[in-house]
Amino acid sequence: MPRPAPAVARARLLLLGLFALAGVAFASWLARIPTVRDLLDLSTADLGVLLLVGSVGSLLTVTAAGAAVQRVGSRRVLLVSTLVLAAALVLLGVGPTVGSRALLAAGIFLNGVAVALGNVAINVESARVERAMGRTVIPQFHAAFSIGAVLGSGTGALASATGVPVGVQLPLTAAVVVVWRLASLPGVVLPPSVAEAARASLVSPTGAAPVRGVRRLGTALDAWREPRTLLVGVVVLAAAFSEGAANNWLSLAVVDGFARSESVGGAVLGLFVASMTVVRLVGIRLVDRFGRVTVLRASGSSSVVGLLVFGFAPSLPLACVGVVLWGVGAALAVPVGIAAASDDPARAAGRVAVVSAFASVASLVAPPVLGLAAQSVGARHALVLIVAAMVASVLVAPAVARERTDDDAPAPPAAPDGPPTRDGSDADRLVRLVHARHHGLPRRATRRRGRTRSARPAARGGAR
């Protein structure tokens, strides 16, 4: 397999780092939710409402994030999201420390804004790198996020066990985020000309026609009218509901459901993320071998079994088995959905923004629904509600099948050597018909062009 161009290889490595950093920042905060709840004396329902604020910020932002990436580019969007995320992490640490719910709510809101902006940008860039490399690599980026989340949850659990205040841990995380992201910005965004040249060299190294330039992007609302994109959005919604519920509620469910310490809850969350990470690392082979649809159906089934085991297990060790199955099932749904939304590079930004909006809707619905359910039946049993989303994901799985684009169409067949034969019109017509169907040409026009001179008089005379 040809090696990618240096710019492509560099962008891939920097993107892997940014995905890992996003996981560290995300899980560092989520692992300290039990401490935040205790510092502010929040009920489960109160905590659900506060988490809802972040979902609102994410939903309000993601509707414009795709248009922002198209208009000003991923680099500027990443810069803005970096500054917003740093401010959010500081507020998330300071708010509980000073006993202010308002500061905590502001931090959660800004965190939702920053995550929405950053996610659309880095997912669009990851799809661009995948096209430039000519093979499936998007699961690697999400594996990097999972590895970062394992480190982040481990850091949070360690900070909790050693008594490090959230007012110290999260501002330090903000400093790391700013330095790391700013250092990555110069090379992380792959110029379109480099991406196209790399893709052309991989697909047609022997001098075949190069890949055509990307067409002009439509408005950000165009993708909302595409049935396939909406169904892919349902897949991502279910995946985000599942993964987000684990991030927000799993450690708390272990603390309350099994009467364990916060450090144990953080460790179980780390187990969930570690399971996702392992599957994402091998997900490239799974997707290439079995296809997106089969992988997505298997993922949904694994999540259903894992959720039921975790929700009704009589002991923590058996519940951990359910957590592993749940994590295995949650691993590839989002990467598969992002890849499906990015099949056409000309519409990738708008479609990624749409499916990200579905993810934000899941984040919007999950906190209050699960919070209210947890108030009545406990957080552990409330998580069983995710099974309904997983069933929906399995049902719409065919939507993620690879979409054929203009760049996938085969070149027209070369003309045969020698003079054309008068009795070869049927074979020629068949070849032209197959080619026309690939390119969307009308069938009648193809038939008309396929007739030979000897056939036209017979057609006019009505005889064959």
C-alpha positions in Angstrom: 0.0 0.0 0.0 1.5 3.4 -1.0 2.7 5.6 1.9 0.7 8.9 2.4 2.2 12.2 1.5 4.2 13.9 4.3 1.6 16.6 4.8 -1.1 13.9 5.1 0.9 11.8 7.6 1.6 14.9 9.7 -2.0 16.0 9.7 -3.1 12.4 10.8 -0.7 12.4 13.7 -1.7 15.9 14.9 -5.4 14.9 14.6 -4.8 11.8 16.6 -3.3 14.1 19.3 -6.2 16.4 19.2 -8.7 13.6 19.5 -6.8 12.2 22.5 -6.7 15.7 24.1 -10.4 16.1 23.6 -10.9 12.8 25.5 -8.6 13.9 28.3 -10.5 17.1 28.8 -13.9 15.5 28.5 -13.3 12.7 31.0 -11.3 14.7 33.5 -14.5 16.7 34.1 -16.9 13.8 34.0 -15.0 11.7 36.5 -15.4 14.5 39.1 -19.2 14.8 38.8 -19.8 13.0 42.1 -17.5 15.5 43.9 -19.3 18.4 42.1 -22.6 17.1 43.2 -21.5 16.8 46.8 -19.9 20.2 46.9 -23.0 21.9 45.7 -25.4 19.6 47.4 -27.2 18.7 44.2 -30.0 16.2 43.8 -30.0 13.8 40.9 -32.7 15.8 39.2 -30.7 19.1 39.8 -27.6 17.5 38.3 -29.6 16.4 35.2 -30.9 20.0 34.7 -27.4 21.4 34.9 -26.1 18.9 32.4 -29.0 19.9 30.2 -27.5 23.4 30.0 -24.4 22.0 28.3 -26.6 20.2 25.8 -28.4 23.4 25.0 -25.1 25.2 24.3 -24.0 22.3 22.1 -27.2 22.2 20.1 -27.3 26.0 19.6 -23.7 25.9 18.3 -23.7 22.8 16.2 -26.4 24.1 13.9 -24.0 26.8 12.8 -20.7 24.9 13.1 -20.9 23.3 9.7 -21.5 26.7 8.0 -18.6 28.2 10.1 -16.2 25.5 8.9 -17.2 26.1 5.3 -16.9 29.8 5.6 -13.8 30.4 7.7 -12.1 27.0 7.7 -11.4 24.4 10.3 -8.3 26.1 11.7 -10.1 29.2 12.8 -13.0 27.2 14.2 -10.5 25.1 16.2 -8.8 28.2 17.6 -12.1 29.7 18.8 -13.2 26.4 20.3 -9.8 26.1 22.2 -10.3 29.5 23.9 -13.9 28.7 24.8 -13.0 25.2 26.1 -10.2 26.7 28.3 -12.7 29.2 29.9 -15.2 26.4 30.4 -12.8 24.1 32.2 -11.7 27.0 34.5 -15.4 27.7 35.4 -16.1 24.0 35.9 -13.4 23.9 38.5 -14.0 27.3 40.2 -17.8 27.1 40.3 -18.1 24.1 42.7 -15.1 25.3 44.7 -16.8 28.6 45.6 -20.2 27.0 45.9 -21.7 28.8 42.9 -24.2 26.9 40.7 -24.3 29.9 38.3 -20.6 29.6 37.6 -20.9 25.8 37.2 -23.9 26.3 34.8 -21.8 28.8 32.7 -18.9 26.4 32.5 -21.2 23.6 31.4 -22.8 25.8 28.8 -19.4 26.9 27.4 -18.2 23.4 27.5 -21.1 22.4 25.2 -20.3 25.2 22.8 -16.6 24.3 22.7 -17.2 20.6 22.2 -19.7 21.3 19.3 -17.3 23.6 17.5 -14.3 21.4 17.9 -16.0 18.1 17.1 -17.4 19.3 13.7 -14.0 20.7 12.7 -11.9 17.7 13.7 -14.4 15.2 12.3 -14.4 17.0 8.9 -10.6 17.0 8.9 -10.4 13.3 9.9 -12.7 12.5 6.9 -10.4 14.5 4.6 -7.4 12.6 5.8 -9.2 9.3 5.3 -10.0 10.2 1.7 -6.4 11.3 1.1 -5.1 8.0 2.5 -7.5 5.9 0.5 -8.4 3.5 3.3 -10.5 3.4 6.5 -8.8 5.3 9.3 -11.6 7.3 11.1 -12.0 4.7 13.9 -8.3 5.3 14.7 -9.1 8.9 15.6 -12.0 7.9 17.8 -9.8 5.3 19.4 -7.4 8.1 20.2 -10.3 10.0 21.8 -11.1 6.9 23.9 -7.4 6.5 25.0 -7.5 10.2 26.0 -10.7 9.5 27.9 -9.1 6.6 29.7 -6.3 8.9 30.8 -8.7 11.6 31.7 -10.9 9.3 33.8 -7.8 7.8 35.4 -6.5 11.3 36.2 -9.9 12.2 37.7 -10.0 9.1 39.8 -6.4 9.6 41.0 -7.1 13.3 41.8 -10.2 12.2 43.8 -8.3 9.5 45.7 -5.4 11.8 46.6 -7.7 14.7 47.5 -6.8 17.1 44.7 -9.6 19.7 44.5 -11.5 20.2 41.2 -10.6 23.8 41.5 -6.9 22.8 40.9 -7.3 19.8 38.5 -9.6 21.4 35.9 -7.7 24.7 35.4 -4.5 22.8 35.0 -6.3 20.7 32.3 -7.3 24.0 30.6 -3.7 25.1 30.4 -2.7 21.8 28.8 -5.5 22.1 26.3 -4.5 25.6 25.2 -0.8 24.8 24.8 -1.4 21.5 23.0 -4.0 22.8 20.6 -2.2 26.0 19.6 1.0 24.0 18.9 -1.0 21.6 16.6 -2.9 24.2 14.6 -0.3 25.0 11.9 -0.2 21.5 10.5 -3.5 19.8 11.5 -5.7 21.2 8.7 -5.0 19.5 5.4 -5.2 21.9 2.5 -7.8 20.8 -0.1 -5.1 20.8 -2.9 -2.9 18.4 -0.9 -5.8 16.1 -0.1 -6.9 15.9 -3.7 -3.3 15.3 -4.9 -2.7 12.6 -2.4 -6.0 10.9 -3.2 -5.2 11.1 -6.9 -1.8 9.5 -6.5 -3.3 6.7 -4.5 -6.2 6.0 -6.8 -4.5 6.6 -10.2 -0.7 6.3 -9.8 -0.2 5.2 -13.5 -1.4 8.5 -15.0 -5.2 8.0 -15.1 -7.4 11.0 -14.9 -7.1 12.8 -11.6 -9.9 13.2 -9.1 -12.1 16.1 -9.9 -12.0 19.2 -7.7 -14.6 19.4 -4.9 -17.8 21.0 -6.0 -19.1 24.2 -4.5 -20.7 23.4 -1.1 -24.4 24.1 -0.8 -26.0 25.9 2.1 -25.8 24.5 5.6 -29.5 23.6 5.4 -29.3 21.4 2.3 -28.2 18.3 4.2 -31.4 18.5 6.4 -33.4 17.6 3.3 -31.5 14.4 2.6 -33.3 11.3 3.9 -30.1 9.3 4.1 -28.3 11.9 6.1 -31.2 12.1 8.5 -31.2 8.3 9.0 -27.4 8.4 9.6 -28.3 11.1 12.1 -30.5 8.6 13.9 -27.6 6.2 14.1 -25.3 8.9 15.6 -28.1 10.1 17.9 -28.4 6.6 19.4 -24.7 6.2 19.7 -24.3 9.6 21.4 -27.2 8.8 23.7 -25.5 5.6 24.7 -21.9 7.0 25.1 -23.0 10.2 26.6 -25.2 8.5 29.2 -22.2 6.3 30.2 -20.0 9.4 30.5 -22.5 11.3 32.6 -24.0 8.7 34.7 -21.9 5.5 34.8 -19.6 6.5 37.6 -22.6 7.8 39.6 -24.6 4.6 39.0 -21.7 2.6 40.4 -21.4 4.8 43.4 -25.1 4.8 44.2 -26.1 1.4 42.9 -23.3 -0.6 44.5 -22.3 1.7 47.4 -18.8 2.2 46.2 -16.4 5.1 46.4 -16.0 7.7 43.7 -12.6 6.3 42.7 -14.2 2.9 42.0 -16.9 4.6 39.9 -14.2 6.4 37.9 -12.4 3.1 37.4 -15.6 1.5 36.0 -16.0 4.4 33.7 -12.4 3.8 32.6 -13.3 0.2 31.9 -16.1 1.3 29.7 -13.8 3.6 27.8 -11.0 1.1 27.6 -13.4 -1.4 26.0 -14.4 1.1 23.4 -10.7 1.9 22.8 -9.7 -1.7 22.0 -12.6 -2.2 19.6 -11.8 1.1 17.8 -8.2 0.1 17.4 -9.3 -3.1 15.5 -12.3 -1.4 14.0 -10.5 -0.6 10.8 -10.2 -4.3 9.9 -13.8 -5.0 11.1 -15.3 -2.3 8.9 -13.2 -3.2 5.9 -13.9 -6.9 6.2 -17.6 -7.0 7.2 -18.9 -3.6 6.0 -20.5 -0.8 7.9 -24.0 -2.2 8.1 -23.0 -5.5 9.6 -20.6 -3.9 12.1 -23.3 -1.4 13.2 -25.9 -4.2 13.7 -23.4 -6.2 15.8 -22.6 -3.1 17.8 -26.2 -2.4 18.6 -26.8 -6.0 19.7 -23.7 -5.9 22.0 -24.9 -2.7 23.6 -28.3 -4.1 24.3 -26.9 -7.2 26.0 -24.4 -5.1 28.0 -27.0 -2.6 29.2 -29.3 -5.3 30.4 -26.5 -7.1 32.2 -25.3 -3.9 33.9 -28.8 -2.8 34.8 -29.9 -6.0 36.5 -26.6 -7.6 37.7 -26.7 -8.6 41.4 -23.0 -7.9 41.9 -20.4 -5.4 40.7 -18.1 -7.9 38.9 -21.0 -9.2 36.8 -22.1 -5.6 36.2 -18.5 -4.9 34.9 -19.0 -7.6 32.3 -22.1 -5.7 31.1 -20.0 -2.5 31.0 -17.5 -4.2 28.8 -20.2 -5.5 26.4 -21.8 -2.0 26.4 -18.4 -0.4 25.6 -17.7 -2.9 22.8 -21.1 -2.0 21.3 -20.7 1.7 21.6 -17.2 1.8 20.0 -17.8 2.0 16.3 -21.3 3.5 15.9 -20.1 7.2 15.9 -17.0 6.6 13.6 -19.2 4.6 11.2 -21.8 7.4 11.2 -19.2 10.2 10.6 -17.7 8.2 7.8 -21.1 7.7 6.2 -21.8 11.4 6.5 -18.5 12.2 4.8 -18.7 9.9 1.8 -19.2 12.9 -0.5 -16.3 15.4 0.2 -18.3 18.2 -1.3 -21.1 17.9 1.3 -19.1 16.5 4.2 -19.1 19.7 6.4 -22.8 20.2 6.2 -23.6 16.5 6.7 -21.2 16.2 9.6 -22.9 19.2 11.2 -26.3 17.6 10.7 -25.3 14.3 12.4 -23.5 16.3 15.1 -26.8 18.1 15.7 -28.5 14.8 16.2 -25.8 13.9 18.7 -26.5 17.2 20.5 -30.2 16.4 20.6 -29.3 13.1 22.3 -27.2 15.1 24.8 -30.2 17.5 25.2 -32.6 14.7 26.0 -30.4 12.3 28.0 -29.7 14.4 31.1 -33.3 15.3 32.1 -34.8 11.9 31.0 -32.2 9.8 32.8 -32.1 12.3 35.7 -35.9 12.0 36.3 -35.8 8.2 35.8 -32.8 7.9 38.2 -34.7 9.9 40.8 -37.4 7.2 40.8 -35.5 3.9 40.1 -31.9 4.8 40.6 -29.2 5.7 38.0 -28.2 2.1 37.3 -31.7 1.0 36.3 -32.4 4.3 34.5 -29.5 3.5 32.1 -31.5 0.5 30.8 -33.7 3.0 28.9 -30.8 3.3 26.4 -31.8 -0.1 25.0 -34.6 1.6 23.0 -32.1 3.8 21.2 -29.9 0.8 20.4 -32.8 -1.0 18.8 -33.6 2.0 16.6 -29.9 2.1 15.5 -30.1 -1.5 14.4 -33.3 -0.9 12.5 -31.8 2.0 10.4 -28.4 0.4 10.0 -28.7 0.1 6.2 -28.5 3.9 5.9 -24.7 3.8 6.6 -23.9 1.8 3.6 -21.2 3.5 1.5 -22.7 6.2 -0.8 -21.5 6.2 -4.4 -20.2 9.7 -5.5 -19.1 11.1 -8.8 -15.5 10.3 -7.9 -16.4 6.6 -7.6 -17.7 6.4 -11.1 -15.6 4.3 -13.5 -14.0 5.9 -16.5 -15.7 5.5 -19.8 -14.7 2.3 -21.6 -12.0 2.8 -24.3 -13.0 2.5 -27.9 -12.0 -0.9 -29.4 -9.1 -1.1 -31.8 -10.0 -1.3 -35.5 -13.1 -0.2 -37.4 -16.4 -0.7 -35.8 -18.5 -3.6 -37.0 -22.0 -3.1 -38.2 -23.3 -6.2 -36.4 -21.7 -5.3 -33.0 -24.3 -2.7 -32.0 -25.9 -4.8 -29.2 -22.7 -5.3 -27.3 -21.7 -1.6 -27.7 -25.1 -0.6 -26.6 -24.9 -2.7 -23.4 -21.5 -1.2 -22.5 -22.8 2.3 -23.0 -26.0 1.5 -21.0 -24.0 0.3 -18.0 -21.7 3.3 -18.1 -24.7 5.7 -18.4 -26.4 4.1 -15.4 -23.2 4.8 -13.4 -23.3 8.5 -14.4 -27.1 9.0 -14.2 -27.7 9.5 -18.0 -31.2 8.9 -19.4 -31.7 5.5 -20.8 -33.4 6.7 -23.9 -30.5 8.9 -24.9 -28.1 6.0 -24.5 -30.2 3.8 -26.8 -30.3 6.5 -29.4 -26.6 7.0 -29.3 -26.1 3.2 -29.4 -27.8 2.6 -32.7 -25.7 2.0 -35.8 -26.4 3.4 -39.2 -27.7 0.1 -40.4 -30.2 -0.1 -37.5 -31.8 3.3 -38.0 -33.7 2.5 -41.3 -35.1 -0.6 -39.7 -36.2 1.3 -36.7 -38.0 3.9 -38.9 -39.7 1.1 -40.9 -40.9 -0.7 -37.8 -39.2 -4.0 -38.7 -36.4 -5.7 -36.7 
